[in-house]
Amino acid sequence: MERRELRAALGAAGVPDGYYRIEGVHEPVPTPPDFLYLRKAPDGVWETGAYERGRYEVIGRHPDEAAACAHLLRLLV
């Protein structure tokens, strides 16, 4: 699964848009005060985590986009 497929799966599952941010695919405006996220780290590893109270907290680091998408899907559905 890649990021656009993840976005479609979350929409089909009825997950509200403000619950998550997927870098380059789904970046809600205005930015919610807290959400789960998927992004590519500067070192090339994919990260999933939580943004809360102005801070990003990494929950998992993944070797590829597919693994990161699967993890975020499990966290939200």
C-alpha positions, 0 to 999 in steps of 0.5 A: 500500500502506498500513501494515496491508497492509505488515504482512500482506505481511511476515507472508506473506513470513515476515519475523520480527516482531522485525525491524521496527516499523510505527508504530501497526500493529506495535510488538513487545513487548518492543522488540527491540534493533535493527530497521527501522522506518516512522513518521510524522515530526513534519513530516508526512513518512514515514520509514523507518530503522534502530534500533540501539544505542538510536538511530534512523537515518533511511534514507529520507524519503517524501512519502506512506505508500505510498512509505514502505511500499514502501521498507520492504518492499524493505528486508525482503524 
